[in-house]
Amino acid sequence: MAEQSSHLPRGVVLAMLCLIATVGLAGSFLYLPALPLMAADLGASEPAAQATLTAFLLGSCVGFAVYGRAADRYGHRRSFTVAGLVFVLASIAAAFTQDIGQLVVVRLIQGAGSVAGIVTARATIRITMPPDRAMQSMAMLSAVISLSPAISPLIGAGVLQLADWRASFLVAAALGLASIAGGRLVLPRGVPILPQDRPLRAEVTILQSPQFRAALMMGIATNAAFVVMMAATPFVFVETFGFSPAAFATLIAAVMVTFAAVSLVTGRIAARLGAVRPITWSVSPILAGAALMLVGGLGQPSPMVLVVALVLLIGSMGMMVPNTHVLMLEPFPDLAGTAAGLAMLVSTAGGALAITLYSAVAAGSVPGFALFIAGCGAATLIGWFSLPRHR
C-alpha cells in the first residue's frame, strides 16, 4: 500500500485532493460564458467554437491513455507534476492564440495535461483509505468535482466583467500552479510498480471484470449527458432564449449544486448499504428527467421546463456517478491509477463522440439538444441492467 507524503489529517488530504481534481475541469469550463463572444472575436461558427471543447476532450483521452499507467509505474507525485506543467503552459498559450485553429490545437494539449488531478485523486483514495471511508470520500470528491463546472462559469462571467475571454485561460494557469503545489504536499510517495512485460496485461485484466464494464457503461452515458449539456447550453440558453452570461452561469450552478448535494447524501448511504443500491434508486428520476427534457424541447420549446429537466436529470446522476467510480476501482487496489485512467479514457471518448455527433446533426436546435440529453439519460439503463447483483 502507498504511503501518504505527509502526516496531515485525512480531512486536509481530502480537501487537497478535491482541489487538484477540479483544476482540469475548471480549465475546460471557465470560458463557457464567453464561448459566443470568443466565436465572434475569432470569426468562428458555433460548431467551430464547440470544437475547442471537443479538442479538450480528445486531448483528455490521450492523457487518460498515458497518465494512469505512468502514475502507477513512476509515482503519482512525479507524474502529476509533469502533467500539471503541461496544463499550465497550454493554458498560457491559449490566452495568446490568434485564430480558432490555433486554439483548437492548444486546447488539445491542455486537455492532455488536465487529466492528472482527477485520476490521481481517485487512485489516492482507493490506495490509502479503508472501504467505508473510501465510499464517503469518493462521494465528496464527485460532489466537489461537479461544483467545478458550476463555479467555473460564474468565475468566467466575473472575468468577462473585467477583461475579455482570454483572461479566463490565465486564471486556469494560476489554478494549475496552485494544484501542483498542493499535489506535491499530499500525494502518496510509494506506488505499486506495474510489471514491465506484457504492457497491456493490466488493462485486459481490468476489462475482464463484469463489474467494471457495467459501471463503465453508466459512466459513458452520464459523461456524455454532462459534456453535451456544457457544450450546447451556452448557445441554447444565451443565443436562442436570450439568457445573459450571468443568468446562464447561475443555471449551470443550480444544476451542478443539485448534483453535488445528491452526491454527498449518497456517499453516506453507500457507506452503510453499498454502492449498488443508490445506483438503482437513481434510475427512475433520471428517466423522469429525460422525459421532461422531451416535453420542454419538442413542440413549443420552454426554457423553464428545460431548466427543471436538467436539474432533475443531471442532479439525479449524483446518486449514480460516485458509486460507479467506487465499483470500477473496487476490484483493483494495486492498479487504481490504471483503472481510473482507463475508465476516464473510455468515458471521455464517449463524451467527445457525443459532442461531435451533436455538432454535426443538432447544433443550434433546441429539439436536437433535448433529444441528445434525454437519450444519454436513457442510455444509463444499459449499464444498470448489466451490473452484477450478486457481489
N, C-alpha and C positions, 0 to 999 in steps of 0.2 A: 504493500500500500504506500502511496506517496505521502511525503511529509509536508506539512504546511511550511511556508517560508518564514513564518513568524509565530509568536505565541499570542497573537491578537485574539480577542473574544470572537466566537463564531458569528455573532451578530454583526460585528465590524467587518469580518471577512465577507459575509454575505452581502453587506451593503456595497463593498468594493467590487464584488463580482457582478452585482447588478449594474454598477457604473460602467464597467468595461464591456458588458454585454449590450448596452444600449447605444454606444457610440456609433457603431456601424449603421444602425437604423436611423440615428439622428442625421448622419451624413447623407442618407438617402432621401429623407423626407423634410429636411429644413427648408428646401427651396420649393416645396409643392405649392404654397400660396402664390408664388411668383411664376409658376410654370407658364401661364398665358402671357405674362409680361416678358419672360425670357424668350418665348417663341416669337413674339413681336419684335423684340430687340435684335434677335439673330436672324429674322426673316424666315422663320421655320413654320411648317404646318403643324397641326395638332399631332398627327402620327409621328412626325419627326421629333417633336418635343417629347412625346412619350417614349421614343426610342432611347432617350437618355436614361430613363428608368429601366427599360429592358436591358440596356448595356450594363447598368449597375448589377442587375440580377445575373446576367451571364458571367460577368466578372466574378460575382459571388460563387457561381458554380465552379469556376476554375479554382478559386480559393478553397472551397469546401473539398474539392477533389484532392488537394495537396495538403491542406493545413492539419486536418485531424491526424493523419498518419505521421506527419512531421512532428506534431506535438507529442505523440506517444513515443516517438523514437528519439528526438533530440531534446525534449524538455519543453514544458508549457511556457516557462518564463522566457526562454530564449526565442522560441518560435513566435510568441505573442509580440515581443519587442520588434522583431523584424517585420512582421505583418503590419503592426501599428505604424511603423515608419513609412511603409508603402502607402497606407491610407492617408497619413498626414501630407506627404509630398504630393500625392494625386489631388487632394483637396485644394492645396495651394495652387496647383496648376490649373484646376477647373475655374478658379476665380479669374484667370487671365486668358481664357480661351476667346477666340475672335469669331468663330462660326460654329454651327451646330455639329459639323463633322468632328472638329477638334474636341468638342465637349463630350460627344459620344465615346471617343477613344479614351479620354481621360476618365470618364465615368466607369468604363470597363476596368481600368487599372484600380480605381478607387474601390470598386466592388470587390476585387480580388483581395485587397488588404482589409476590407471591412469585416470579414468573417471571423477573425481570430477571437474576438471577445465572446461572441455567443457560443462558439464551440468550446472554448476554454472554460467558460463559466459553468456550463452544463457538465463537462467532464470533471471539473474540480469538485462539484457537488457529489457526483457519483463516486469519485475516488476517495474523498475524505470524510464523508458523512454517513452515519448509520441509516438504514432504510426509512424509518419513520421520519427522521429529521430531513432526509433527502426529499421525500414527497412534499413536505411543507416548504422546504427551500426552493424546490423546482416550481411550485405554485407561485411563491413570492417572486422568483425570477421571471416567470412568464407574465405576471401582473406588471412588474416594472418595465419589462421589455415592451409590453403593449402600451404603456404610458409614453414611451419614447416617441412613437409616431403621433400620439395625441398632443404631446407638449411641443414637439419639433415644429409643426406648422404654426403654433402660437408664437414660438420664438421667431420663426421665419417671417410671420406677419409683422412682428415688432421690428425686426431688422429692416423690413421694407419701409417703415416709417422714418428710418434714419439713413438708409443707403439703398443701393439697387440690389438686384438678385445675386450679384457676385459676392457680396459680403457674407451671404449665408455659408459659402464654402470655406471662407476664412474662419468662421465660427466653428465649423466642423473640424478644421485642422487644430484649433485650440483644444477642443474636446478630445481629439485623438491624442494630443500630447499629455493631457491630464490622465487619460486612461492608461497610457504606457507607464506613467509614474505609479499609478495605483496597482497595476498588474505586477510590477517589479516588487511591490510590497507584500502581496498576499498569495501569489500563485505558488503551487507546490514545487518543491525542488526535485524530489525523486519521482520518476515516472517508470511505468513498465516499459521495457525495451522490446519492440516488435522483432520477430525473427527476420533475419536477412534473406533467408531462402524463400522461395515461392512467394513473391511480393504481394499477390492478391489473395493469399490464404485467409487473411483476417476478414476481408470484405466478403469472400464466399461464405465463410462461417457465419457471419452476421446475417447475410441474406437468406440463409437456410432456416432461420428462425421464423416460424409462422407468426409468433407474437410480434416480432419486429416488422414483418411485412404488412400485417393488418394495421398496426399503429401508423406505419409509414403511409399507407393509402389514405388514412384520415388526415395525416399531416399534409399530404399533397393537396387535398381538396380544401382544407382550411387556409392554407397559404395562398392558393390560387384566388380564393374569395377575397382575402385581405389585399393582395397586391393589385388586383383589378379594381377594387374599391379605391385604393390610394391613387392609382394612375388615372382613373376615369372621373372621380368626383370633382376635381378642380374645374373640369370642363362642363360636367353635368350641372353642378350647382352654381358655379360662378358665371359661366358664359350663358348657359341655357336658362337657368332660373333667376339669375341676377343677384346671387348672394355676393356680399363683399368678401374680400380676403379674410377679414376678421371673423365674419359670420361662418365662413367655410371652416376656418380653423376651430371655431367653437363646436361645430358639428362633429368634426373628426375627434375632438377631445371628448365629447359626450359618448360617442361610440366606444372609444378605447378605454375610457374610465369605467364604463359598464363592464367591459371585458376584464379589466384589472380587478374590479370588486368581486366579480364572479369567480375569478381565478383564486383570489385569496381565501374566499369561503370554501371553495372546493378543495384547497390544499389541506385544510383542517379535517374535512370529511374523509379525504383519501387516506390520510394518516391512520384513520380508525377502520375504514371499511375497504380499503384497497382502491386501486386506480380504475378498475373496470366499471364499477357501479356509477360513479359520476359521469363517465362517458355515455353510459346507457341513458341516464337522465337527460343528457343534452340533446338527444336525437329529436324529440318532439318539438321543443322550442326552436331548434334550428330549422326544421321543416316548416313550422308555422311562420318563421321569419321569411323563408323562401317564398311561401305562398303570398305573403303580404307584399313582397317585392313585386310580384307579378301584378297584383292589384294596383299598386301605386305607379307602375311603369308602363303598363299596357293600356290601351284605350285613351282616356284622358289623364295624362301624367299628373301626379300630385306630389310636390316636393315634400310636404309634411308626412304623407304616408310612406314615402321612401325613407325619410329620416327615421321614423318609428321602426320600419322594417330592418334598416341597417343596425339600429341599436339592439333589436331583438335577435337578429341572426348572428351578427358578429359578437355581441355580448354573450350569447349562449355558448359560443365556442370557447369561452373561458372555462367551461366545465370539461371540455374535450382536450384542448391543446396541451396544458401542462401534464396531463395524465398520459397522453400519447408519448410524450418525451420520456416520462418515467418508464413506460412499458418498453420503449425502444432501447433504453440503456440498461434496464434491469438485468438482463442475462449476461452482460459483458463488462464486469468490473475492471478487467485488465485491458480492455480495448475501448474504454469510454470515449477517448478522443476520436478514434477511428469511427466508432459507431455514430457519434454525434455528427462528425463531418459528413459521413455517408448519408445520414438522414437529411441533413440540411442541403446537401448537394442535390438529392433527388427532388425534395420538396421545392427548392428554389428553381430548379429547372422546370418543374411543373408550373410554377408561377410565371416564369419568363415566357413559357409557351402560351399560357392563358392570356397574358398581355399582348403577345404577338397576334394571336387569333382575334382578340377584341379589337385591336387597332386596325386589323385587316378588314373586318366584316361589320363592326358595330360602332366605331368611333363617331362621336357626335350624336348618337342615337340613344335617347332615353329608354325606349323599349329594349334595345340591344343590351344596354347596361343592366337593366332589370333581369333579363333572361340569363345573362352571364353569371351574375351574382347568385341568383336563385339556383341555377344549375350546379354551381360549385357547392352550395349548401346541401343540395340533394345528393351530391356525389359522396358525401361523408358516409352515407349508408353502405357503400361498398366495403370500406374498411371495417365498419361496425359489424356487419354480417360475417366478415372473415375472422373476427377476433376470437381466439380460443377462449371458451368459457370455463374450462377446467384448467386452472393454473396452479 
